[in-house]
Each structure stands twice: as structure tokens, then as C-alpha cells.
Amino acid sequence: MIPLPHPAGPAPRWLISAPFWGLSLLLVPWAWSLPDRVAGGFFLADSPLNDQEISQLLLSEAVWSGQEALPGTWVEEATIAGAQLEHLMAQPKVFGQKALFVQALERDEQLSRLTITYADAGTHFGYLTRRSGESTQDLRQRVLQEQKIFAESYAESLSQLQEHLKELAGRPGRQERLGRSSLLDAEPRDFRLGELTVRLLNGQDRLLRVQIERQDALSRSWLEPDRAALSASSLATFYREQTHQDALGDLVIQGVPVIPQGSKPYCGLNTLAMVARYFGLNLDEDYLAVAGGFLNTGSSAGSNMPRLYQAVAREAGLRCQRQLGFDAARAQDSLSRGLPVIVWRYFSEERNRFHSRHARAHQEDPSLRMAPPDSAERETYPTKAGGAPLHASVLIGFQAATREYIFLESWSSSSEPRRMREEELSATNYVTFYFSS
């Protein structure tokens, strides 16, 4: 089987691409490659919690019982099967180590889980570009140096976390298993702290994080409990009920979140994470990069993305099939069943600007429709022959009468759906992923 090229997402306009080991990436300091959900305010937050140890606050029974609020300022993110995600606008220390990212999950307005991320290769490594006057060899050495820095920092943080948690628990952690498919199978180490458990996840030298949960609520599944309790027939009914058709004929799946990829070359992962969250899975793009075998280069090269898509579907009690090209009838059938469709396609800034303009105009006038493309417009479609970069998008709806498809991008500026005619989608698509019950 010939491996498929993986979409990394278009680089920002200010990047200058340079070939390196067959990749086009940009190496930047980790702060620049934080997800957009954090950047643009996160580093401007003058929080008194920055660099402060808050372990005892996060372990407080008053916080877990709801008598006291979590410390600091929190910003809401997307939901997972009705559970609300929020992130802390600060970088405190937790268990003696500085946290990169602190996230809370609440079910029925009750704290259910805290996730603290300490190291993430996708955040440290970004797109790669050649500096002015820099040779390929110099570029290679620069990347190798960054890999060394990350590996040493990761190993030190892991060792100190293990020792800290062992001391708190009074015993070594217990090895557990999480996930039902081999690709998404994780082996976290659980440390019991009274009624709470701290679950340490060492993601193959890419991702280091802990999760704090109540002992009686621990799960060995990535799937939200309410979704896991549904039978196959009930699950099919549930997803079908997520569709809505308006008076103008647009059929749209409700509740697919946008998870911005920031400056990470992760559009293939973020679109999958968006669909995974819609399916009720507690998965993000960072762990998906671990499961997919991403290397510490800022690239999807060497990973097995199609298998990862199938594994996510299995975790959600579904199936995933890939098909070369685009089948309109099949896509409309999937969307009508409330199941999003992921398309890998060729990308161009020109067409992206066109879709952005149309999206803004459509917000002002929902009755606005796209005209059938003429030959001049078809000439602007990006192609493989033209060297167009690869990209991934999520289809969430369609308008059958006008052959328009409604889609989401993994960019914070694109939280509103966009539209593309079937002619363009068929001409620029090279692989489609369909989910089924």
C-alpha cells in the first residue's frame, strides 16, 4: 500500500518554506506555537498564579465539592458530550513543575477532571524555515539542538514528577491501561491521594501531563460515560438528531467544535480532534500526535494518520473508511446521519480568501448562494501539479439544491462555517474519510 501524504495545514503567510528532510516546516520558540485558543491573551495575562505552586489548591476537597471555585481566571473552550472544558489563564507550578497548560472539565457544573500539561512536542516544534544565509546543514544542526533541549527538559520533568507524586502518595504509582484500540492504548501510572487519583501520562517522549480525578470516577475509556452507555441503535439515533435543516434547505450538524491548531502543522490532527470531541471522546490533537507516531520534528512525516482515524472511530463505537476522491452521494448520506466527513484537499490562499469573503457575506445574507463556477474560476483551483500544499477540513453540512457543502477549518478565525461548491471540492479533494455506525 502506498502511504498517503498527510496534510500539515497551510503555513502562515509570513513563513518562508525551505526543504528539510522532505519537509516544509518552521522551527520557532515554543511560545509562538501555542494553540490559538491560548495565544493572543495567554501570555498577556498578568496572573498572580504565574510560577506559583498551586498543587494544594487543586487537590482541595472544597474545590472538588464545589464549595470553592478554582483559583485564577478560566476561559471556556468547547464541550465534549455536554461536559464543559476551560483553561487557566496562567502558568503556575503544579507538583513542583511549571505547567504549560492547565485545563478543567466540568460535568453538570461540577469539577470532574483537571489536566496539567508540562511538555508537548507539538508546542515546542513548529514549522521550519531557513534563516537568511543559513545552509541546509546549519538548519539540520539547529533542529537537532532543539530536539536535544526538548529531550533533556522532558526527561528531567518526568523524573521529578514521578518522585514528587511517589512521595505524596507514599508508594509507587500503579500501572493502568486506557483505551480500547491498540493505537490509542495508553499506560498511565496512577497515584492515589485520598479520594483523588493523579494519573501520570508519559506520551512517548512527546507529551507529559497529569490528570486529577476522583477515585470513584476513574475510567479506562476515552469515551464520555453518557455516550458509552448508548447502544449501537441508540447511538445512530443520537447522531441523526444532531442534524438540523433550516427553512432555506441547509442541513447542518450541530455541535462540532473548532479546535484551533495555532502554528502547529496539525490540521490533519485538529480536524480529527474536532470530530473526536463531537463523538464524545476525551482526546486532543496533542495525544493524537503521540498515538499517531509523530516524530519530534514538527511534521506528520512517518506517522500513520489513516490508521489513527480508524482508531478514533473504534473508540467512539463507529467505523471509518477512507476513499480516494469525493463521492457526493456518500457524503450527503453521512452528513444526513449526523456524521461529519473529513476531506484532505489541496489548498491555496486565493481560494481561502474567496471562501472567507463569501462566509462574511453569507452571515449578512443567509439566502446568498454560490454561482456555478465558470472556466476562469476553475483555473484558480489548487492542484497537485501546481504544487499546492495539503490541507484538511471538516464537512458538517450541505445544501442539496445548490450543491454547496458547509465546512469548518481548524483555525480560530474560522469558527463560523464556510461553503464550497461540489465542483471545487471534487476537483481539489484527494482523500475523504467517512464515519458510519
ZADO-349566 format. One line per field, with one value per residue (C-alpha): x, y, z; residue number from 0; residue in three letters; chain. Coordinates in Angstrom, 2 decimals, always signed. Each point is the difference from the previous one (the first is absolute). Example, Ala and Ser with C-alpha at 12.3 -4.5 7.8 and 13.67 -1.06 7.14 Angstrom:
// ZADO-349566
X c(+12.30_+1.37)
Y c(-4.50_+3.44)
Z c(+7.80_-0.66)
seq c(0_1)
type c(ALA_SER)
mol c(A_A)
***
This chain:
// ZADO-349566
X c(+0.00_+1.38_-0.01_-2.14_+1.52_-1.28_-1.39_+1.95_-2.09_+1.06_+2.81_-0.70_+0.68_+3.11_+1.77_+2.66_-0.01_+3.26_+0.46_+1.42_-0.07_-2.90_-1.97_-1.04_-0.18_+1.04_+1.92_-1.03_+0.14_-2.71_-2.02_-0.67_-1.53_-2.50_-3.55_-2.02_-2.41_+2.83_+2.05_-1.32_-0.58_+1.58_+3.43_-1.49_-1.79_+1.69_-1.15_+1.19_+0.01_+2.86_+2.89_-1.90_-0.46_-3.74_-0.05_-1.74_-2.65_-0.71_-0.19_-2.27_-3.21_-1.76_+0.80_-1.11_-3.22_-0.85_+0.21_+2.87_+0.82_+3.17_+2.73_+0.70_-1.76_-1.44_-1.15_-2.58_+0.88_-2.10_-2.15_+0.35_-3.35_-1.42_+2.99_+1.59_+3.73_+1.82_+3.64_+1.87_+1.45_+3.26_+3.04_+0.33_+2.05_-1.81_+1.73_+3.23_+0.15_-1.02_-3.17_-0.27_-3.77_-2.67_-3.45_-3.16_-2.98_-3.36_-3.05_-3.30_+1.96_+2.03_+3.76_+0.71_+3.63_+3.07_+2.65_+3.44_+2.36_+3.71_+1.60_-1.32_+2.14_-2.61_+0.29_+3.80_+0.53_-1.81_+0.46_+3.59_+1.54_+3.51_+1.40_+1.66_+3.35_-0.52_+1.13_-1.95_+2.62_-0.25_-3.76_+0.29_+2.30_-2.38_-2.87_+2.14_+0.94_-3.66_-0.73_+2.79_-1.34_-3.52_+1.09_+2.11_-2.73_-2.60_+2.08_+0.72_-3.66_-1.15_+2.51_-0.87_-3.74_+0.29_+2.00_-2.35_-3.13_+1.60_+0.81_-3.52_-1.68_+2.46_+0.45_+0.87_-2.84_-2.00_+0.17_-3.40_-1.35_-2.16_-1.73_-1.48_+1.96_+3.70_+0.98_-1.71_+0.94_+1.76_+1.73_-0.25_+1.30_-2.57_+0.91_-2.70_-0.33_-2.94_-3.21_+1.88_+2.24_+2.78_+0.49_+3.44_+0.12_+3.43_-0.68_+3.02_+2.33_-2.47_-2.67_+0.24_-3.14_-1.94_-3.73_-1.63_-3.31_-2.11_+0.85_-3.62_-0.22_+3.14_-0.57_+1.97_-1.69_+0.54_-3.77_-2.30_-2.17_-3.35_+1.05_+1.55_-3.30_-1.88_-0.68_+0.95_-3.57_-0.37_+3.32_-1.16_-3.22_+1.95_+2.22_-2.88_-1.71_+3.01_-0.89_-2.14_-1.47_-1.02_-2.66_+2.52_+0.89_+3.38_+0.53_+2.62_+1.38_-0.14_+2.73_+3.21_+2.59_+2.84_+3.36_+2.56_+3.34_+1.97_+3.41_+0.21_+0.02_-3.00_-3.04_-0.34_+0.08_-2.12_-2.80_+0.08_-0.02_-3.02_-1.88_+1.22_-1.34_-3.32_-0.06_+0.48_+3.67_+2.36_+2.76_+1.93_+2.41_+3.03_-0.76_-1.10_+3.47_+1.47_-2.34_+0.63_+3.75_+0.98_+3.71_+1.52_+0.52_-3.23_-1.12_-2.51_+2.63_+0.38_-3.39_-2.94_-2.93_-2.52_+0.38_-0.39_-3.30_-1.24_+1.12_-1.90_-3.14_+0.35_+0.39_-3.31_-1.78_+0.04_+1.82_+2.12_+0.69_+2.23_-0.60_+2.09_-1.85_-3.41_-3.36_-2.79_-2.79_+1.96_+0.96_-3.60_-1.15_+2.60_-0.82_-3.73_+0.77_+1.74_+3.49_+2.61_+2.22_+3.71_+1.50_+3.68_+0.42_+2.35_+0.11_+0.62_-0.06_-1.99_-2.85_+0.24_-0.55_-2.92_-1.62_+0.65_-1.69_-2.95_-0.35_-0.18_-2.53_-2.07_-0.15_-1.62_-2.30_-0.70_-1.86_+3.17_+1.06_+3.14_-0.29_+1.19_+3.69_+0.98_+3.19_+1.96_-0.89_+0.83_+3.48_+0.57_-0.55_+3.19_+1.46_+2.72_+1.61_+0.15_+1.83_-2.89_+0.45_-2.20_-2.76_-2.84_-3.52_-3.16_-3.27_-2.95_-2.84_-1.24_-2.58_-1.19_-1.83_+3.08_+2.67_+1.70_+1.86_+0.36_+3.36_+2.15_+3.70_+2.34_+0.75_-1.25_-1.00_-2.20_-2.39_-2.87_-0.76_+1.16_-1.40_+1.43_-1.72_+0.11_+1.99_+2.88_-0.11_+0.16_+2.82_+2.21_-0.70_+2.33_-1.17_-3.30_-0.69_-3.56_-1.29_-2.83_-1.86)
Y c(+0.00_+3.40_+2.32_+3.08_+3.44_+1.66_+3.53_+2.22_+3.08_+3.10_+1.99_+3.58_+2.55_+1.30_-3.35_-0.73_-3.71_-1.92_-3.68_-2.05_-3.80_+0.25_+2.33_+3.64_+1.18_+2.88_-0.38_+2.68_+0.49_-2.00_+3.07_+0.87_-3.39_-0.12_-0.73_+3.07_-0.83_+1.05_+2.47_+3.52_+0.68_-2.86_+1.60_+3.41_-1.34_+1.60_-2.70_-0.22_-3.77_+0.11_-2.12_-0.56_-3.51_-0.77_-3.77_+0.22_+2.31_-2.43_-2.94_+1.81_-1.81_+3.37_+0.43_-3.52_+0.28_+3.31_+2.02_+2.05_+1.06_-0.98_+2.62_+2.51_+1.06_-2.71_+0.22_-2.34_-2.25_-2.53_-2.68_-3.78_-1.80_+2.86_+0.23_+3.47_+0.57_+3.06_+1.05_+2.06_+3.34_-0.56_-2.26_-1.10_-2.79_-3.25_-2.82_+1.97_+0.45_+2.98_-0.74_+0.82_-0.27_-0.66_-1.15_-0.87_-2.10_+0.47_-2.22_+1.51_+2.99_-2.31_-0.37_-3.39_+0.08_+2.22_-0.47_+1.53_-0.11_+0.49_-0.79_-0.35_-0.54_+1.55_+3.20_-0.03_-0.90_+1.95_+0.78_+0.12_+2.71_+0.82_+3.16_+2.56_-1.39_-3.31_-3.19_-3.25_-1.51_+2.91_-0.37_-3.70_+0.69_+2.63_-2.49_-2.70_+2.46_+0.78_-3.72_-0.40_+2.91_-1.39_-3.57_+1.09_+2.25_-2.73_-2.66_+2.30_+0.99_-3.63_-1.15_+2.79_-0.51_-3.71_+0.62_+2.76_-2.08_-3.09_+2.05_+1.43_-3.39_-1.85_-2.74_-0.47_+0.58_-2.87_-0.67_+0.16_-0.27_+2.50_-0.43_-2.87_+0.10_-0.87_+3.31_+2.07_-2.34_+1.97_-1.25_+2.77_-0.36_+0.71_+1.53_-0.15_+3.15_-0.57_+0.18_+1.33_-1.72_+1.71_-1.75_+0.57_-0.37_-0.32_+0.32_-1.57_+2.95_+2.37_+0.80_+0.17_+0.69_-0.98_-0.30_+0.41_-1.81_-1.43_-3.61_-1.12_+1.72_-1.40_-1.50_-2.29_+1.46_+3.19_+0.15_+2.11_-2.24_+1.23_-0.75_-3.36_-1.10_+0.23_-3.11_-0.03_+0.80_+2.72_+1.49_+0.13_+1.72_+2.44_+1.15_+0.30_+2.28_+2.34_+1.12_+3.02_+1.13_+3.64_+1.68_+0.72_-3.68_-0.06_-3.25_+0.53_-2.19_+1.84_-0.13_-0.65_+2.16_+1.94_-0.88_+2.53_-1.46_+3.19_-0.20_-3.77_-1.95_-1.89_+0.65_-3.75_-0.57_+2.96_-0.86_-3.54_+1.40_+2.14_-3.06_-2.05_+2.60_-0.02_-3.79_+0.45_-0.98_+1.64_+0.29_+3.01_+0.59_-0.32_-3.54_-0.92_+1.02_-2.44_-2.81_+0.69_-0.39_+3.60_+0.70_+2.97_+1.99_+1.97_-2.22_-2.76_-1.88_-3.58_-0.10_-2.17_+2.39_-2.25_-2.66_+2.72_+1.10_-3.59_-0.37_+3.12_-1.34_-3.32_+1.82_+1.74_-3.24_+0.92_-0.92_+2.13_-0.64_+2.00_+0.50_+1.64_+2.98_+1.29_-1.78_+2.57_-2.53_-1.77_+3.27_+1.21_-3.32_+0.20_+3.60_-0.77_-2.63_+2.61_-1.31_+2.59_-0.68_+0.89_+1.00_+0.25_+2.48_+2.33_+3.52_+3.49_+3.42_+1.37_-2.47_+0.43_+3.74_-0.70_-2.29_+2.53_+2.80_-2.20_-1.12_+3.64_+0.85_-3.08_+1.04_+3.26_-1.68_-3.71_-0.35_+0.73_-2.93_-0.78_+0.23_-2.96_+0.51_+1.11_-1.13_+2.98_-0.85_-3.67_+1.07_+1.39_-3.36_-1.28_-3.23_-2.50_+0.83_+3.63_-0.87_+0.95_-0.84_-2.60_+0.86_-1.64_+1.30_-1.33_-0.12_+0.56_+0.60_+0.58_+1.75_-2.58_+2.41_+2.16_-2.71_+1.93_-1.63_+1.62_-0.50_+1.00_+0.81_-0.59_+3.71_+2.28_+2.58_-2.57_-1.04_+0.93_-2.57_+0.61_-1.25_-1.70_-1.18_-3.66_+0.77_+1.48_-2.65_-2.78_+1.71_+0.72_-3.02_-2.98_-2.09_-0.07_-1.62_-1.19_-1.08_-2.48_-1.71)
Z c(+0.00_-0.93_+3.04_-0.44_+0.38_+3.16_+0.19_+2.32_-0.55_-1.91_+1.56_+1.05_-2.73_+1.71_-0.16_-2.58_-0.79_-0.35_-0.82_+2.85_+0.04_-2.42_+2.31_-0.08_+3.62_+2.20_+3.22_+2.44_+3.78_+1.77_+0.93_-3.62_-0.69_+2.82_-1.18_-0.97_+2.80_+2.34_-2.01_-0.48_+3.69_+1.89_+0.25_+0.68_+3.08_+3.00_+2.39_+3.61_-0.55_-2.51_+1.33_+3.27_+1.40_+0.05_+0.57_+3.36_-1.42_-2.85_+2.42_+2.45_+0.93_+0.06_-3.71_-0.92_+2.03_-1.65_+3.23_-1.42_-3.55_-1.79_+0.45_-2.74_-3.18_-2.24_-3.60_-1.51_-2.93_-1.88_+1.57_-0.08_+0.08_+2.06_+2.36_+0.06_-0.53_+1.38_+0.16_+2.59_-1.10_+1.83_+0.11_+3.63_+1.51_+0.75_+1.88_-0.07_-3.80_-2.09_-1.95_-3.65_-0.02_+2.66_-1.07_+1.93_-1.04_+1.69_-0.23_+1.16_+1.35_+2.25_-0.32_-1.51_-1.14_-0.03_-2.68_+0.38_-3.00_+0.65_-3.34_-3.52_-3.08_-2.26_+2.03_+0.05_-3.65_-2.70_-3.66_-1.23_-2.13_-1.09_+1.53_-2.22_-1.10_+1.82_-1.74_+0.02_+2.30_+2.42_-0.03_+0.73_+2.93_+1.37_-0.02_+1.61_+2.73_+0.66_+0.19_+2.57_+2.07_-0.02_+0.81_+2.97_+1.40_-0.50_+1.78_+2.94_+0.43_-0.22_+2.61_+2.42_-0.45_+0.68_+3.17_+1.18_-0.53_+1.57_+3.10_+0.20_-0.43_+2.23_-2.58_-3.68_-2.39_-1.44_-3.73_-1.72_-3.54_-1.82_-3.36_-1.98_-3.26_-0.22_-1.55_+2.71_+2.82_+2.77_+3.14_+2.58_+3.55_+2.74_+3.37_+2.67_+2.12_+2.34_-2.00_-3.03_-2.52_-1.91_-3.33_-1.55_-3.77_-1.62_-3.71_-1.67_+0.57_-1.69_+2.57_+3.79_+2.02_+3.09_+0.56_+3.40_+0.49_+2.76_+0.71_-0.48_-3.41_-1.62_-3.41_-2.27_-3.04_-1.97_-0.60_+2.17_+2.26_-1.37_-3.57_+0.93_+1.55_-3.33_-2.07_-3.68_-1.08_+2.63_-1.10_-3.63_+1.11_+2.16_-2.86_-2.43_+2.51_-0.06_-3.53_-0.72_-3.31_-0.21_-2.10_-2.76_-0.38_+1.77_+1.91_+2.71_+2.78_+3.31_+2.64_-1.94_+1.84_-1.59_+1.57_-1.28_-1.05_+0.52_-1.67_+0.27_-3.29_+1.31_-2.18_-0.63_+3.76_+1.05_-2.40_+1.41_+3.55_-0.89_-1.18_+2.98_+2.44_-1.86_+0.44_+3.77_+0.18_+2.49_-2.56_-1.20_-2.86_+2.27_+1.14_-3.53_-1.17_+2.53_-1.06_-3.67_+0.37_-0.73_+0.29_+1.80_-3.19_-0.32_-2.87_-0.65_-2.02_+1.19_+1.74_-0.95_-0.16_-1.78_+2.73_+2.62_-1.56_+0.15_+3.62_+1.04_-1.66_+1.87_+3.31_-0.71_-0.97_-3.69_-3.19_-2.31_-3.66_-2.30_-3.69_-2.69_-1.39_+0.99_-0.24_+0.32_+0.59_+2.70_+1.68_+0.08_+1.43_+2.80_+0.79_+0.06_+2.64_+2.14_-0.75_-1.10_-3.01_-0.04_-3.34_-0.84_-2.80_-1.82_+1.39_-1.35_+1.64_-2.92_+0.48_+3.77_-0.36_-2.32_+2.59_+2.76_-1.96_-0.81_+3.64_+1.13_-2.68_+0.85_+3.65_-1.09_-2.52_+0.76_-3.29_-1.98_-2.19_-1.96_-3.77_-2.08_-0.82_-3.48_-1.73_+1.34_+3.59_-0.50_-1.10_+3.51_+1.70_+1.70_-1.37_+0.72_-3.35_+1.05_+3.22_+2.27_+3.71_+1.69_+2.43_+1.94_+0.66_+1.67_-1.94_+2.33_-2.43_-3.53_-2.16_-2.51_-2.31_-0.63_+0.44_+2.79_+2.90_+3.40_+1.69_+2.98_+0.16_+2.94_+0.33_+2.74_-2.61_-1.70_+2.74_-2.32_-2.72_-3.56_-3.30_-3.06_-3.12_-0.94_-3.15_+1.99_+2.71_-2.59_-1.91_+3.03_+2.22_-0.01_+2.99_+1.90_+3.39_+0.66_+3.43_+0.44_+2.85)
seq c(0_1_2_3_4_5_6_7_8_9_10_11_12_13_14_15_16_17_18_19_20_21_22_23_24_25_26_27_28_29_30_31_32_33_34_35_36_37_38_39_40_41_42_43_44_45_46_47_48_49_50_51_52_53_54_55_56_57_58_59_60_61_62_63_64_65_66_67_68_69_70_71_72_73_74_75_76_77_78_79_80_81_82_83_84_85_86_87_88_89_90_91_92_93_94_95_96_97_98_99_100_101_102_103_104_105_106_107_108_109_110_111_112_113_114_115_116_117_118_119_120_121_122_123_124_125_126_127_128_129_130_131_132_133_134_135_136_137_138_139_140_141_142_143_144_145_146_147_148_149_150_151_152_153_154_155_156_157_158_159_160_161_162_163_164_165_166_167_168_169_170_171_172_173_174_175_176_177_178_179_180_181_182_183_184_185_186_187_188_189_190_191_192_193_194_195_196_197_198_199_200_201_202_203_204_205_206_207_208_209_210_211_212_213_214_215_216_217_218_219_220_221_222_223_224_225_226_227_228_229_230_231_232_233_234_235_236_237_238_239_240_241_242_243_244_245_246_247_248_249_250_251_252_253_254_255_256_257_258_259_260_261_262_263_264_265_266_267_268_269_270_271_272_273_274_275_276_277_278_279_280_281_282_283_284_285_286_287_288_289_290_291_292_293_294_295_296_297_298_299_300_301_302_303_304_305_306_307_308_309_310_311_312_313_314_315_316_317_318_319_320_321_322_323_324_325_326_327_328_329_330_331_332_333_334_335_336_337_338_339_340_341_342_343_344_345_346_347_348_349_350_351_352_353_354_355_356_357_358_359_360_361_362_363_364_365_366_367_368_369_370_371_372_373_374_375_376_377_378_379_380_381_382_383_384_385_386_387_388_389_390_391_392_393_394_395_396_397_398_399_400_401_402_403_404_405_406_407_408_409_410_411_412_413_414_415_416_417_418_419_420_421_422_423_424_425_426_427_428_429_430_431_432_433_434_435_436)
type c(MET_ILE_PRO_LEU_PRO_HIS_PRO_ALA_GLY_PRO_ALA_PRO_ARG_TRP_LEU_ILE_SER_ALA_PRO_PHE_TRP_GLY_LEU_SER_LEU_LEU_LEU_VAL_PRO_TRP_ALA_TRP_SER_LEU_PRO_ASP_ARG_VAL_ALA_GLY_GLY_PHE_PHE_LEU_ALA_ASP_SER_PRO_LEU_ASN_ASP_GLN_GLU_ILE_SER_GLN_LEU_LEU_LEU_SER_GLU_ALA_VAL_TRP_SER_GLY_GLN_GLU_ALA_LEU_PRO_GLY_THR_TRP_VAL_GLU_GLU_ALA_THR_ILE_ALA_GLY_ALA_GLN_LEU_GLU_HIS_LEU_MET_ALA_GLN_PRO_LYS_VAL_PHE_GLY_GLN_LYS_ALA_LEU_PHE_VAL_GLN_ALA_LEU_GLU_ARG_ASP_GLU_GLN_LEU_SER_ARG_LEU_THR_ILE_THR_TYR_ALA_ASP_ALA_GLY_THR_HIS_PHE_GLY_TYR_LEU_THR_ARG_ARG_SER_GLY_GLU_SER_THR_GLN_ASP_LEU_ARG_GLN_ARG_VAL_LEU_GLN_GLU_GLN_LYS_ILE_PHE_ALA_GLU_SER_TYR_ALA_GLU_SER_LEU_SER_GLN_LEU_GLN_GLU_HIS_LEU_LYS_GLU_LEU_ALA_GLY_ARG_PRO_GLY_ARG_GLN_GLU_ARG_LEU_GLY_ARG_SER_SER_LEU_LEU_ASP_ALA_GLU_PRO_ARG_ASP_PHE_ARG_LEU_GLY_GLU_LEU_THR_VAL_ARG_LEU_LEU_ASN_GLY_GLN_ASP_ARG_LEU_LEU_ARG_VAL_GLN_ILE_GLU_ARG_GLN_ASP_ALA_LEU_SER_ARG_SER_TRP_LEU_GLU_PRO_ASP_ARG_ALA_ALA_LEU_SER_ALA_SER_SER_LEU_ALA_THR_PHE_TYR_ARG_GLU_GLN_THR_HIS_GLN_ASP_ALA_LEU_GLY_ASP_LEU_VAL_ILE_GLN_GLY_VAL_PRO_VAL_ILE_PRO_GLN_GLY_SER_LYS_PRO_TYR_CYS_GLY_LEU_ASN_THR_LEU_ALA_MET_VAL_ALA_ARG_TYR_PHE_GLY_LEU_ASN_LEU_ASP_GLU_ASP_TYR_LEU_ALA_VAL_ALA_GLY_GLY_PHE_LEU_ASN_THR_GLY_SER_SER_ALA_GLY_SER_ASN_MET_PRO_ARG_LEU_TYR_GLN_ALA_VAL_ALA_ARG_GLU_ALA_GLY_LEU_ARG_CYS_GLN_ARG_GLN_LEU_GLY_PHE_ASP_ALA_ALA_ARG_ALA_GLN_ASP_SER_LEU_SER_ARG_GLY_LEU_PRO_VAL_ILE_VAL_TRP_ARG_TYR_PHE_SER_GLU_GLU_ARG_ASN_ARG_PHE_HIS_SER_ARG_HIS_ALA_ARG_ALA_HIS_GLN_GLU_ASP_PRO_SER_LEU_ARG_MET_ALA_PRO_PRO_ASP_SER_ALA_GLU_ARG_GLU_THR_TYR_PRO_THR_LYS_ALA_GLY_GLY_ALA_PRO_LEU_HIS_ALA_SER_VAL_LEU_ILE_GLY_PHE_GLN_ALA_ALA_THR_ARG_GLU_TYR_ILE_PHE_LEU_GLU_SER_TRP_SER_SER_SER_SER_GLU_PRO_ARG_ARG_MET_ARG_GLU_GLU_GLU_LEU_SER_ALA_THR_ASN_TYR_VAL_THR_PHE_TYR_PHE_SER_SER)
mol c(A_A_A_A_A_A_A_A_A_A_A_A_A_A_A_A_A_A_A_A_A_A_A_A_A_A_A_A_A_A_A_A_A_A_A_A_A_A_A_A_A_A_A_A_A_A_A_A_A_A_A_A_A_A_A_A_A_A_A_A_A_A_A_A_A_A_A_A_A_A_A_A_A_A_A_A_A_A_A_A_A_A_A_A_A_A_A_A_A_A_A_A_A_A_A_A_A_A_A_A_A_A_A_A_A_A_A_A_A_A_A_A_A_A_A_A_A_A_A_A_A_A_A_A_A_A_A_A_A_A_A_A_A_A_A_A_A_A_A_A_A_A_A_A_A_A_A_A_A_A_A_A_A_A_A_A_A_A_A_A_A_A_A_A_A_A_A_A_A_A_A_A_A_A_A_A_A_A_A_A_A_A_A_A_A_A_A_A_A_A_A_A_A_A_A_A_A_A_A_A_A_A_A_A_A_A_A_A_A_A_A_A_A_A_A_A_A_A_A_A_A_A_A_A_A_A_A_A_A_A_A_A_A_A_A_A_A_A_A_A_A_A_A_A_A_A_A_A_A_A_A_A_A_A_A_A_A_A_A_A_A_A_A_A_A_A_A_A_A_A_A_A_A_A_A_A_A_A_A_A_A_A_A_A_A_A_A_A_A_A_A_A_A_A_A_A_A_A_A_A_A_A_A_A_A_A_A_A_A_A_A_A_A_A_A_A_A_A_A_A_A_A_A_A_A_A_A_A_A_A_A_A_A_A_A_A_A_A_A_A_A_A_A_A_A_A_A_A_A_A_A_A_A_A_A_A_A_A_A_A_A_A_A_A_A_A_A_A_A_A_A_A_A_A_A_A_A_A_A_A_A_A_A_A_A_A_A_A_A_A_A_A_A_A_A_A_A_A_A_A_A_A_A_A_A_A_A_A_A_A_A_A_A_A_A_A_A_A_A_A_A_A_A_A_A_A_A_A_A_A_A_A_A_A_A_A_A)
***
